[in-house]
Amino acid sequence: MKNLLCVVIMLLIVSTASAIEVGNHSFETPVFAQGGYSENWSGADPTGGVEIPDWEYDYAGITFVGVTYPADAHCPNPHDGDNVAFMPHISGGENQDSGPWQDLGYTIFADVEYIFSLDVQPVNDNTKDRKASLTFNYHVGDVRVLIYEELIDLNVEEHVDREWETYSVSFTASAGDDCIGVGKTLGIEFNNESENSSALYLYFDNAQVVPEPATMILLGLGGLILRRRK
């Protein structure tokens, strides 16, 4: 009976520890009345409303990147909570150098697979080239260094307009490979990489990061139980 109780407690610990905390993961702060929005990411244009905590954005004179509580049919119903992040592709040139990003404050360990998932919804012309990018990077102070980036073709994926889909990317840190950041601080970023059109809005929600395998923890705990029995 005591061993069973230990296993239950251990499973609870593993399930709690398996996800890496993403601050403001579904963009629920700040709180808006329906139809309200802000473009003021940390480090962004200070004229764009109240600050959006935990996420940062490298402002380069480009606005229209922010968080909203949708109020009309043009905007999606949030997948998690009330708010969503929004980002158009910028007309007349390449998109902003970076999308919203976050330093997770989590040390990258060797031989662990990290999975970054994000809900995405395009809301405009599906005849155009609609793409999103999901990125892992590591942080050294204020410097972000690319680990892995994946471009998601929303048209190839036959993504239905105005419907949410969850996309994910992953990488595995290898021991002794400094270029992928073992021992550094993990970060994530997302961006709208669609065809050159200010009308091509993408909406984002529910950012999650999970290290795998959590089963390694279970195996270690199982070994403790076996030793206890002996």
C-alpha positions in Angstrom: 0.0 0.0 0.0 2.8 2.3 0.9 4.6 1.6 -2.4 1.4 2.3 -4.3 1.1 5.6 -2.6 4.7 6.4 -3.5 4.0 5.6 -7.1 0.9 7.9 -7.2 2.9 10.7 -5.7 5.8 10.2 -8.1 3.4 10.2 -11.1 2.0 13.5 -9.9 5.5 14.9 -9.6 6.4 13.8 -13.1 3.2 15.2 -14.6 3.8 18.5 -12.9 7.5 18.6 -13.9 7.0 17.5 -17.5 6.0 20.9 -18.9 8.3 23.9 -18.9 6.5 27.0 -17.8 5.8 29.5 -20.6 4.9 32.9 -19.1 1.6 34.3 -20.3 1.3 31.2 -22.5 -2.1 32.1 -23.8 -1.7 35.9 -23.8 -4.3 36.4 -21.1 -2.6 39.4 -19.6 -3.2 42.3 -19.9 -7.0 41.9 -19.5 -9.1 43.7 -22.1 -12.7 44.4 -22.7 -14.0 42.6 -25.8 -12.5 44.3 -28.8 -9.6 45.7 -26.9 -6.0 45.2 -27.9 -2.4 46.2 -27.3 0.8 46.3 -29.4 3.2 47.1 -26.6 5.4 44.0 -26.2 8.2 44.5 -23.8 10.9 46.3 -25.7 8.5 47.4 -28.4 6.9 50.8 -29.3 5.8 52.4 -26.0 2.9 54.1 -27.7 1.1 50.8 -28.5 -0.9 50.5 -25.3 -0.3 48.6 -22.0 2.7 46.2 -21.8 2.2 42.6 -22.7 4.1 40.7 -19.9 6.6 37.9 -20.3 6.9 38.2 -24.1 9.3 40.5 -25.9 9.4 41.9 -29.4 12.3 43.6 -31.2 10.6 46.8 -32.3 12.0 48.2 -35.6 9.3 50.7 -36.5 6.8 48.0 -37.3 3.5 47.9 -35.4 0.4 45.7 -35.8 1.9 43.0 -33.7 0.1 42.4 -30.4 -2.6 40.8 -28.3 -6.3 41.2 -28.6 -9.6 40.0 -27.1 -11.5 39.3 -30.4 -14.8 41.0 -31.0 -15.9 40.2 -34.6 -16.0 37.5 -37.2 -12.7 38.6 -38.7 -11.0 37.4 -35.6 -10.8 33.9 -34.3 -12.4 32.5 -31.2 -9.5 32.0 -28.8 -8.4 28.4 -28.2 -7.4 29.0 -24.6 -8.9 31.8 -22.5 -10.0 35.2 -24.0 -7.0 36.7 -25.7 -4.9 35.8 -28.8 -1.7 37.1 -30.3 -1.9 38.6 -33.8 0.6 39.4 -36.5 0.2 40.4 -40.1 2.9 40.0 -42.8 4.3 43.5 -43.5 3.5 44.8 -47.0 6.3 46.2 -49.1 9.2 44.3 -47.8 10.4 41.4 -45.7 8.7 40.7 -42.4 10.0 41.9 -39.1 13.3 40.4 -38.1 11.8 38.7 -35.2 8.4 37.8 -33.8 7.5 37.7 -30.2 10.0 35.8 -28.2 10.6 34.6 -24.6 13.5 33.5 -22.5 12.1 30.6 -20.5 14.8 30.7 -17.9 15.3 26.9 -18.3 18.7 25.2 -18.7 19.1 23.0 -21.7 20.1 19.5 -20.9 21.9 17.0 -23.1 20.0 14.1 -24.7 16.6 15.6 -24.0 14.1 16.3 -26.8 12.3 19.6 -26.4 8.9 20.1 -28.1 7.4 23.6 -28.8 3.7 23.6 -29.7 1.6 26.6 -30.7 -2.0 27.0 -31.9 -2.2 28.9 -35.2 -5.1 30.3 -37.2 -4.9 32.2 -40.6 -7.9 34.3 -41.3 -7.4 35.6 -44.8 -6.9 34.6 -48.5 -5.9 31.0 -48.7 -4.8 31.4 -52.3 -1.7 33.2 -51.0 1.4 31.8 -49.5 0.7 31.5 -45.8 3.5 30.4 -43.5 4.4 30.6 -39.8 7.8 29.9 -38.2 8.4 28.3 -34.7 11.9 28.7 -33.3 14.1 27.5 -30.5 17.0 29.6 -29.4 19.3 29.9 -26.5 20.0 33.0 -24.5 23.4 34.4 -23.3 22.4 37.6 -21.6 20.4 39.7 -24.1 21.8 37.7 -27.1 19.6 35.1 -28.8 21.4 32.4 -30.8 19.4 30.2 -33.2 19.1 26.5 -32.3 16.4 25.3 -34.6 13.7 26.9 -36.7 10.9 25.3 -38.7 8.8 27.0 -41.4 5.2 25.7 -41.5 3.4 26.0 -44.8 -0.2 26.5 -43.8 -1.4 26.0 -47.4 0.4 22.6 -47.8 -1.0 21.5 -44.5 -4.5 22.3 -45.9 -5.2 24.5 -43.0 -8.9 25.5 -43.0 -9.4 29.3 -42.9 -10.5 30.6 -39.5 -10.0 27.3 -37.7 -7.3 26.5 -35.1 -4.6 23.9 -35.7 -1.8 23.0 -33.3 1.7 22.8 -34.8 4.8 21.7 -33.1 8.6 21.6 -33.6 11.3 19.8 -31.7 15.0 19.4 -31.3 17.2 17.1 -29.2 20.3 18.5 -27.5 23.4 16.3 -27.9 26.1 16.1 -25.3 29.2 18.1 -26.1 27.6 20.0 -28.9 27.9 23.6 -27.9 26.2 24.9 -31.0 22.8 23.7 -29.8 23.1 25.3 -26.4 23.6 22.5 -23.8 23.9 24.3 -20.5 22.5 27.5 -21.9 19.1 29.1 -21.3 16.2 27.9 -23.6 14.1 30.4 -25.5 11.2 30.3 -28.0 9.9 32.6 -30.8 7.2 32.6 -33.4 6.6 34.7 -36.5 4.4 35.3 -39.5 6.4 34.3 -42.7 3.5 34.6 -45.1 3.5 36.1 -48.6 4.0 39.8 -48.8 0.6 41.2 -47.9 -0.5 43.3 -44.9 -3.8 41.5 -45.2 -2.3 38.1 -44.3 -3.0 38.0 -40.6 -2.0 35.0 -38.4 -3.3 34.5 -34.9 -1.5 32.5 -32.2 -2.5 31.0 -28.9 -1.5 28.5 -26.2 2.3 28.2 -26.4 3.6 25.1 -24.7 7.1 23.6 -24.3 7.6 20.1 -23.0 10.9 18.2 -22.5 10.8 14.5 -23.3 11.2 11.8 -22.3 9.6 12.3 -18.9 9.8 8.5 -18.8 13.4 8.8 -17.8 12.2 10.2 -14.5 9.8 7.4 -14.1 12.5 4.8 -14.8 14.7 6.4 -12.2 11.9 6.5 -9.6 11.0 2.9 -10.5 14.6 1.9 -9.6 14.2 3.6 -6.3 11.1 1.5 -5.6 12.9 -1.7 -6.5 15.8 -0.9 -4.2 13.3 -0.1 -1.5 11.8 -3.6 -1.9 15.1 -5.3 -1.6 
